[in-house]
Amino acid sequence: MSQNVEEVKRTIQRLPAAEQKELLEWFEEHKPIVDEEVSEEELEARVLNRLLEKGLISEIVKPMTDEEDDEFPPIEIEGEPLSKMIIRERR
C-alpha cells in the first residue's frame, strides 16, 4: 500500500468519532465504480453512466465500429505534417 494511503488512514484514525462517521457516509455516497473484477467494457459503461447521472455529459454515444471508422475520411491540411510539427516542438 502506498505511503499516501497509510498517512490518510492514520489521519482518519485521529479524527473524532463524529467526523469519522461523516467520512464514512461520504465514502458510501462516493464508493468506487469498481468493487470487483469487471471487464474493461463494463467499467467504461459504469463510468459513462456515472458521468451522465452527475450531468457532466448529456448523452452516451455508442463508439464507432471498425467499418464506420474506416469510412471516416482523413482531413487534409496544408503545410508541414502535424506529426513532424509535434516532434519539432517537443525538442
C-alpha positions as semicolon CSV with decimal commas, in nm:
position;residue;x (nm);y (nm);z (nm)
1;M;0,000;0,000;0,000
2;S;0,128;0,347;-0,081
3;Q;0,266;0,585;0,177
4;N;-0,013;0,834;0,100
5;V;-0,282;0,579;0,179
6;E;-0,115;0,489;0,508
7;E;-0,091;0,858;0,601
8;V;-0,461;0,910;0,522
9;K;-0,552;0,609;0,736
10;R;-0,354;0,745;1,032
11;T;-0,516;1,088;0,990
12;I;-0,866;0,936;0,984
13;Q;-0,793;0,730;1,295
14;R;-0,703;1,052;1,483
15;L;-1,036;1,218;1,396
16;P;-1,319;1,236;1,650
17;A;-1,588;0,968;1,611
18;A;-1,842;1,214;1,469
19;E;-1,602;1,319;1,191
20;Q;-1,513;0,956;1,118
21;K;-1,886;0,884;1,081
22;E;-1,923;1,180;0,846
23;L;-1,635;1,047;0,636
24;L;-1,789;0,700;0,630
25;E;-2,115;0,846;0,498
26;W;-1,923;1,042;0,234
27;F;-1,739;0,727;0,125
28;E;-2,069;0,539;0,099
29;E;-2,205;0,809;-0,132
30;H;-1,887;0,811;-0,341
31;K;-1,800;0,444;-0,341
32;P;-1,576;0,327;-0,621
33;I;-1,710;0,233;-0,957
34;V;-1,523;-0,096;-0,938
35;D;-1,557;-0,316;-0,634
36;E;-1,499;-0,650;-0,808
37;E;-1,337;-0,781;-1,123
38;V;-1,517;-0,637;-1,425
39;S;-1,437;-0,620;-1,793
40;E;-1,297;-0,303;-1,946
41;E;-1,625;-0,254;-2,135
42;E;-1,831;-0,284;-1,815
43;L;-1,602;-0,038;-1,635
44;E;-1,635;0,212;-1,921
45;A;-2,015;0,174;-1,914
46;R;-2,020;0,238;-1,538
47;V;-1,803;0,549;-1,574
48;L;-2,019;0,686;-1,854
49;N;-2,339;0,619;-1,658
50;R;-2,199;0,797;-1,353
51;L;-2,098;1,097;-1,566
52;L;-2,448;1,102;-1,716
53;E;-2,611;1,084;-1,371
54;K;-2,400;1,375;-1,246
55;G;-2,490;1,583;-1,552
56;L;-2,132;1,603;-1,676
57;I;-2,233;1,458;-2,011
58;S;-2,568;1,490;-2,183
59;E;-2,577;1,156;-2,364
60;I;-2,384;0,834;-2,412
61;V;-2,286;0,790;-2,774
62;K;-2,202;0,440;-2,891
63;P;-1,847;0,407;-3,023
64;M;-1,786;0,373;-3,397
65;T;-1,744;0,025;-3,534
66;D;-1,428;-0,058;-3,729
67;E;-1,628;-0,037;-4,050
68;E;-1,763;0,308;-3,963
69;D;-1,414;0,422;-3,866
70;D;-1,274;0,304;-4,200
71;E;-1,538;0,511;-4,380
72;F;-1,434;0,829;-4,196
73;P;-1,222;1,035;-4,440
74;P;-0,899;1,193;-4,310
75;I;-0,878;1,572;-4,307
76;E;-0,626;1,723;-4,548
77;I;-0,413;2,003;-4,402
78;E;-0,165;2,234;-4,570
79;G;0,194;2,283;-4,465
80;E;0,423;2,072;-4,252
81;P;0,285;1,732;-4,146
82;L;0,136;1,753;-3,798
83;S;0,349;1,466;-3,667
84;K;0,671;1,646;-3,769
85;M;0,546;1,969;-3,611
86;I;0,477;1,792;-3,279
87;I;0,821;1,626;-3,277
88;R;0,991;1,959;-3,356
89;E;0,804;2,147;-3,083
90;R;0,881;1,882;-2,819
91;R;1,256;1,940;-2,862
